[in-house]
C-alpha cells in the first residue's frame, strides 16, 4: 500500500499516456525536460504537500468526512458521496484564471475525481484509517499531475481524458479485487 501511496499514481499516468498514444494521440517528451522535472519532484512534492492543497483538503475529506460516512455507509457509497462534494469543491477552478483546471473540459475531471475517490477510500480502509496515507497519495497525484501537464500533445487536455480512463480502470479492478472493503460498513476504521 505504501508503494501505491507514494508512486503508484505515476503508473496510472503512464498507462494513461500509453492509452492516449494507442488511440492516435501525439506527444512530445523532450529528454532534458523530463530529467530536469524528475530531479525537481522531491521539491515539488514538499511544496505541493504544504501549500498545494492536500494538507488543507485531506484533513476535511479523509480526516473527517470519510470516517463519518463509513460509520453508516459502505465504502462505495461513502466514496460516491465524497466524490460529489470533493468535485464540487474543485468546480470553481474551471472558471478561475490561473487555476490548474481553468478552461479545461469538465468531463475528464469528473471521471478522474470519481475514480480517485474510490481509490482514496481503498487506501484509507486498507491503511486502517491513515490520514497520512491520504495526504501522501493526494500529494503524489498533484505532483505527478503537474509533471504530466508538461507533456506536449496535439490537444492540451487530451492526455487527461486518458488519465481519467486509466484511473477508472484501476478503480474498477480495486472494487472487484477488494469488494469486501467496499461492501461492509467500516465503522472500525478511523
C-alpha positions, 0 to 999 in steps of 0.5 A: 500500500505504501508503494501505491501511496507514494508512486503508484499514481505515476503508473496510472499516468503512464498507462494513461499516456500509453492509452492516449498514444494507442488511440492516435494521440501525439506527444512530445517528451523532450529528454532534458525536460523530463530529467530536469522535472524528475530531479525537481519532484522531491521539491515539488512534492514538499511544496505541493504537500504544504501549500498545494492543497492536500494538507488543507483538503485531506484533513476535511475529506479523509480526516473527517468526512470519510470516517463519518460516512463509513460509520453508516455507509459502505465504502462505495457509497461513502466514496460516491458521496465524497466524490460529489462534494470533493468535485464540487469543491474543485468546480470553481477552478474551471472558471478561475484564471490561473487555476490548474483546471481553468478552461479545461473540459469538465468531463475528464475531471469528473471521471478522474475525481470519481475514480480517485475517490474510490481509490482514496477510500481503498487506501484509507480502509486498507491503511486502517484509517491513515490520514497520512496515507491520504495526504501522501497519495493526494500529494503524489497525484498533484505532483505527478499531475503537474509533471504530466501537464508538461507533456506536449500533445496535439490537444492540451487536455487530451492526455487527461481524458486518458488519465481519467480512463486509466484511473477508472480502470484501476478503480474498477479492478480495486472494487472487484479485487477488494469488494469486501472493503467496499461492501461492509460498513467500516465503522472500525476504521478511523 
